[in-house]
Amino acid sequence: MIKLIRVDHRLIHGQVAVAWFGNLHANSILIANDDVINDPIRKASLKMAMPSGGKLVMQNIEKSIESINSGVTDKYNLMIIVETIHDAYRLIEGMKKKPQRLNIGGTKALVDGKNIARAVDISEEDSKELRSLINQGVNVEIQLVPSSNKVVLTE
């Protein structure tokens, strides 16, 4: 069961490993990212940051979609982390069953982007993709940690 899909450009770090993973009662994290799977240094650092007792899987976006749609991930309390809004959009567009929510926890600062919340900058393309997800019934929310206020995007 997918507990949460989160956009976080840092992927696994303290907020994810300590706050989100435990709060969600997750037992597995799927990193859906096309670059990480080909970068042994990033893979090694993500493995070290993974909370103990949990399973970590790293796959590209297409393979992640296949795994989710096949049902192989259903046996886990799964937290999915993507690096960008575009990755989240691609993942959700490919999913047979759309998730109820998308959590945005942090994006890279953009020179030509718009800052919409602390640690969240979006491009015009991000804005279009988020609008599309909202129109499909996905609740898009900005929330850094479970104990912080949640901002739900409506447009």
Buried (B, 14 or more C-beta within 10 A) or exposed (E): EBBBBBBBBBBBBEBBBEBBBEBBEBBBBBBBBBEBBEEEEBBEBBEEBBBEEBEBBBBBBEBBBEBBEEEEBEEBBBBBBBBBBBBBBBBBBBBEEEBEBBBBBBBEEEEEBEEBBEBBBBBEEBBEBBBEBBEEEBBBBBBBEBEEEEBEBEE
